[in-house]
Amino acid sequence: MNFASLNKTILVSGASGLIGSALVRGWMPEPIHLVRLVRQKEHVREAKAGQAVLWNPSAEPPLADLQLLRGVTAAVHLSGATVAGPRWTPAYKREIFNSRVQSTTALVNTLLKLAPLPEVLVCASAIGIYGNRAEEILDENSPPGEGFLANTCVAWEAATLAAEAAGIRVVHARFGVVLSPQGGALAKMLPLFRLGLGGPLGNGRQFMPWITLRDAVSILRYCIDEPAIRGAVNVVAPNPVTNAEFTRALGSALHRPAILPAPSFALRLAFGEMADQALLASDRVVPAKLLQNGFEFADPLLGPALESIISSPA
């Protein structure tokens, strides 16, 4: 069954981000009604895809008119302050946490006021929920780890419990590193690697779960379409690699050397707590649920995936 072919109404928050914008672009030619939750008035005026609705998850109520969401059958929630942004000061850590937990709580409370209720809520989460686990193979049944990111993800996912209790099918899309030249980690790495100045982070032995942008979008759509999918879903490719392996593959795709390491101590000096929890942490995550349900990855192997991205960056 193709959900998008059924003339449904789909609500998307975070539609201006890397993943959200790609998701919306893919739906534009299809016979669906898109409703985009936006936080700035200029985004309402500039809307190019679907209906844009202004909301403020910090306000009560977060939405002025519930009728604007009438008929919503599926919701995709992708909002949240970037983890790889400013240094993790106490204030920015609060922003990372609140932008996820508060907005999810506000969206769930809004959805619960709709009649009928949406069928499915796909809410972003992250592989940071597993903490730093070295070489342990991690699937959706693995318990959460420790640290700020893990605790944030646990609270983030818990914010959807009321929706699940009300009968909405809830999916937690635990994203790995999403690869695209348009944004995210890869876009930041490409300039240095193109100059031959790239290299592994620390000793490079930490596992780095990755997924191409097109597969990430396909997985979100699959999670909406497939009624058997619920709960945690690891949005990662089926062949995990270490940071050193990723570095070599990216250098090879660019035909550049990639042998200049960034020492762990330098990363800690530059990025503080984020270095240990995001850059040097090891998460050997596998997409067990997707594989068990027959999802087919367009980009299962890193080398060909990077070569495709580099040769066709648009």
C-alpha distance (Angstrom), angle and dihedral (degrees) to the residues before:
residue distance angle dihedral
M1 . . .
N2 3.80 . .
F3 3.79 107.9 .
A4 3.81 94.3 -163.1
S5 3.81 92.5 58.5
L6 3.79 92.9 62.1
N7 3.82 97.9 76.0
K8 3.79 92.3 -113.2
T9 3.78 129.6 161.2
I10 3.80 114.5 -115.9
L11 3.79 124.2 -168.6
V12 3.82 118.3 -150.5
S13 3.79 128.1 -173.4
G14 3.79 119.5 -171.4
A15 3.80 89.8 31.6
S16 3.81 92.5 150.3
G17 3.80 93.9 59.7
L18 3.79 127.1 92.3
I19 3.80 96.4 -91.1
G20 3.79 97.3 32.2
S21 3.79 94.8 51.5
A22 3.81 91.4 49.5
L23 3.80 90.3 48.4
V24 3.80 92.1 50.7
R25 3.82 93.0 46.1
G26 3.78 90.2 54.8
W27 3.78 92.0 52.8
M28 3.82 96.8 46.7
P29 3.84 97.0 90.3
E30 3.80 92.8 45.2
P31 3.81 129.3 92.2
I32 3.79 98.0 -105.9
H33 3.78 134.7 111.4
L34 3.81 111.6 -121.2
V35 3.78 121.9 -157.9
R36 3.80 114.0 -168.4
L37 3.79 119.3 -161.7
V38 3.81 108.4 -143.7
R39 3.80 132.2 177.9
Q40 3.81 100.6 -154.1
K41 3.81 126.6 64.5
E42 3.79 93.2 -137.3
H43 3.81 88.8 61.5
V44 3.80 88.7 57.3
R45 3.79 90.9 53.9
E46 3.80 93.5 43.8
A47 3.79 96.2 48.0
K48 3.78 110.8 140.3
A49 3.78 99.4 170.9
G50 3.76 123.1 49.0
Q51 3.77 128.7 -36.8
A52 3.82 117.2 -36.6
V53 3.80 116.7 -146.3
L54 3.79 122.6 -167.5
W55 3.80 116.2 -129.7
N56 3.79 139.1 164.7
P57 3.81 114.3 -156.9
S58 3.81 90.0 -164.2
A59 3.81 92.6 58.8
E60 3.78 130.7 78.1
P61 2.92 110.1 -103.4
P62 3.81 95.7 21.3
L63 3.81 90.7 -158.5
A64 3.79 124.6 47.2
D65 3.81 97.2 -150.6
L66 3.80 122.8 26.9
Q67 3.79 89.8 -167.0
L68 3.80 87.8 75.3
L69 3.81 87.5 70.8
R70 3.78 95.8 46.0
G71 3.79 111.8 139.1
V72 3.81 96.8 17.7
T73 3.79 107.2 156.9
A74 3.80 100.5 174.4
A75 3.79 134.0 24.2
V76 3.80 128.4 -161.2
H77 3.80 114.5 -165.4
L78 3.82 115.0 -163.7
S79 3.80 103.2 152.2
G80 3.80 123.7 129.0
A81 3.80 141.5 116.4
T82 3.79 112.8 -91.8
V83 3.79 116.3 -94.7
A84 3.81 90.8 -151.4
G85 3.78 93.4 56.7
P86 3.80 129.0 95.2
R87 3.79 122.0 -8.4
W88 3.79 111.2 -70.9
T89 3.77 100.6 -100.0
P90 3.82 116.0 166.8
A91 3.81 88.0 -101.3
Y92 3.81 94.0 51.7
K93 3.80 91.9 46.2
R94 3.80 87.8 55.6
E95 3.81 88.6 51.2
I96 3.81 91.8 50.5
F97 3.81 90.5 49.9
N98 3.81 99.6 40.9
S99 3.81 95.5 42.9
R100 3.79 87.7 60.8
V101 3.78 106.2 33.3
Q102 3.79 98.1 35.5
S103 3.80 94.6 45.8
T104 3.81 92.4 46.6
T105 3.79 91.5 49.8
A106 3.81 90.6 48.7
L107 3.80 92.5 48.7
V108 3.80 93.4 47.5
N109 3.81 91.9 49.4
T110 3.80 88.9 50.0
L111 3.80 94.1 48.7
L112 3.80 91.1 49.9
K113 3.81 89.5 61.2
L114 3.81 92.3 59.1
A115 3.79 122.4 98.6
P116 2.90 115.4 -123.7
L117 3.79 98.4 27.0
P118 3.81 118.9 -125.1
E119 3.78 114.2 -96.2
V120 3.80 96.8 -132.6
L121 3.80 141.2 16.6
V122 3.80 117.5 -162.5
C123 3.78 107.9 -166.4
A124 3.79 125.1 -172.8
S125 3.78 119.7 -117.8
A126 3.80 131.3 156.8
I127 3.79 143.4 -123.5
G128 3.81 85.0 -114.6
I129 3.80 84.7 88.5
Y130 3.81 88.4 81.0
G131 3.82 95.3 58.0
N132 3.81 120.7 -154.2
R133 3.82 106.7 -28.2
A134 3.84 105.3 160.6
E135 3.84 109.5 -148.8
E136 3.82 98.3 -16.5
I137 3.80 110.5 130.5
L138 3.80 107.3 -122.5
D139 3.79 127.0 -159.7
E140 3.78 132.7 166.7
N141 3.81 91.5 -77.9
S142 3.80 94.0 56.5
P143 3.83 113.3 111.0
P144 3.80 121.5 -113.0
G145 3.77 119.4 -89.4
E146 3.78 131.4 -137.3
G147 3.78 134.9 -86.4
F148 3.78 139.3 58.9
L149 3.81 96.8 -60.9
A150 3.80 93.4 47.2
N151 3.80 92.0 48.1
T152 3.80 90.9 47.4
C153 3.80 92.1 51.8
V154 3.81 92.0 48.0
A155 3.81 90.9 53.4
W156 3.81 90.7 42.8
E157 3.79 92.6 55.8
A158 3.80 92.4 42.0
A159 3.80 89.3 58.0
T160 3.83 88.4 73.1
L161 3.82 95.7 56.6
A162 3.80 93.8 100.7
A163 3.81 90.6 55.7
E164 3.78 91.5 51.1
A165 3.80 91.6 47.4
A166 3.81 89.1 53.3
G167 3.80 91.3 56.2
I168 3.80 101.2 -98.0
R169 3.80 112.9 139.2
V170 3.81 104.8 -119.6
V171 3.81 125.6 -159.9
H172 3.81 123.5 -171.9
A173 3.81 107.3 -152.7
R174 3.81 103.7 -154.5
F175 3.79 101.7 -160.9
G176 3.77 124.6 -154.0
V177 3.81 121.9 -162.3
V178 3.81 105.0 -44.2
L179 3.80 110.8 -142.5
S180 3.79 118.5 -141.6
P181 3.81 133.8 130.0
Q182 3.81 87.8 -136.9
G183 3.80 95.9 67.9
G184 3.77 149.0 -29.3
A185 3.80 127.3 57.4
L186 3.81 97.7 -31.1
A187 3.80 93.6 53.9
K188 3.81 89.0 54.1
M189 3.80 92.6 47.8
L190 3.80 99.4 46.9
P191 3.83 99.7 74.9
L192 3.82 93.2 55.2
F193 3.79 94.2 41.3
R194 3.81 91.6 49.6
L195 3.81 87.5 56.9
G196 3.80 91.3 50.7
L197 3.81 90.5 -111.4
G198 3.80 98.5 114.3
G199 3.77 128.1 109.3
P200 3.79 145.3 144.9
L201 3.79 124.2 -53.7
G202 3.79 110.7 -116.8
N203 3.80 111.0 -35.2
G204 3.81 90.3 -20.6
R205 3.80 93.1 -130.8
Q206 3.81 94.4 114.0
F207 3.80 115.1 106.8
M208 3.79 114.9 -116.0
P209 3.83 114.7 -159.0
W210 3.79 109.7 -148.4
I211 3.79 140.3 -179.9
T212 3.79 131.8 -179.4
L213 3.78 117.0 -116.0
R214 3.80 92.7 -117.1
D215 3.81 91.5 53.3
A216 3.81 91.0 46.1
V217 3.81 89.9 54.7
S218 3.80 92.0 45.4
I219 3.80 90.0 51.5
L220 3.80 92.2 52.3
R221 3.79 90.3 51.5
Y222 3.80 90.4 45.9
C223 3.81 90.4 52.3
I224 3.80 89.3 54.3
D225 3.80 94.5 45.1
E226 3.79 100.2 43.3
P227 3.82 113.3 72.6
A228 3.81 91.9 -166.2
I229 3.80 91.5 65.1
R230 3.79 114.9 91.3
G231 3.78 138.3 138.0
A232 3.80 122.3 20.5
V233 3.81 119.4 4.0
N234 3.80 120.4 -177.5
V235 3.81 105.8 -136.8
V236 3.80 95.8 -156.5
A237 3.79 136.1 112.9
P238 3.82 117.0 -94.6
N239 3.81 94.5 -116.6
P240 3.82 110.4 63.1
V241 3.80 118.8 -160.5
T242 3.78 136.8 -166.7
N243 3.77 121.0 -110.7
A244 3.81 89.6 -107.1
E245 3.81 90.6 53.7
F246 3.79 90.4 48.1
T247 3.80 90.3 50.4
R248 3.79 92.7 51.7
A249 3.80 92.1 47.2
L250 3.80 92.7 50.4
G251 3.80 92.0 47.4
S252 3.79 89.8 49.7
A253 3.82 92.6 49.5
L254 3.81 89.5 51.8
H255 3.82 94.3 40.1
R256 3.79 89.4 -125.1
P257 3.81 133.4 121.4
A258 3.80 114.1 -103.1
I259 3.79 104.2 -170.6
L260 3.81 105.2 117.3
P261 3.82 106.5 104.4
A262 3.78 124.6 -153.9
P263 3.83 103.1 -133.9
S264 3.79 117.3 -128.4
F265 3.80 92.8 -122.5
A266 3.81 91.1 53.9
L267 3.80 91.6 50.0
R268 3.81 90.6 50.2
L269 3.80 91.1 49.6
A270 3.79 91.6 49.2
F271 3.80 101.1 39.5
G272 3.80 106.5 18.9
E273 3.81 115.8 -161.6
M274 3.80 92.4 1.2
A275 3.82 90.4 66.6
D276 3.80 93.8 63.4
Q277 3.80 97.0 38.6
A278 3.80 101.5 39.6
L279 3.82 111.7 15.3
L280 3.81 103.8 33.9
A281 3.82 100.7 27.3
S282 3.80 116.0 110.7
D283 3.81 120.8 -137.8
R284 3.79 117.1 170.7
V285 3.78 94.1 -167.1
V286 3.80 124.8 174.5
P287 3.85 128.1 -166.8
A288 3.80 94.7 -125.0
K289 3.81 96.8 157.0
L290 3.80 94.1 49.9
L291 3.80 92.3 48.0
Q292 3.81 92.3 47.1
N293 3.81 89.9 52.7
G294 3.79 94.5 48.8
F295 3.79 101.4 -107.4
E296 3.81 110.9 166.7
F297 3.80 117.1 -141.8
A298 3.79 118.6 -143.9
D299 3.81 89.2 -156.9
P300 3.81 111.5 32.5
L301 3.83 95.9 150.8
L302 3.79 124.8 59.9
G303 3.81 100.2 -142.8
P304 3.81 97.4 55.4
A305 3.81 90.0 38.9
L306 3.81 92.9 56.7
E307 3.79 92.4 43.7
S308 3.80 89.7 52.9
I309 3.81 92.0 48.3
I310 3.80 93.3 47.9
S311 3.81 94.2 46.7
S312 3.82 94.2 45.2
P313 3.81 106.6 29.5
A314 3.81 96.6 163.7
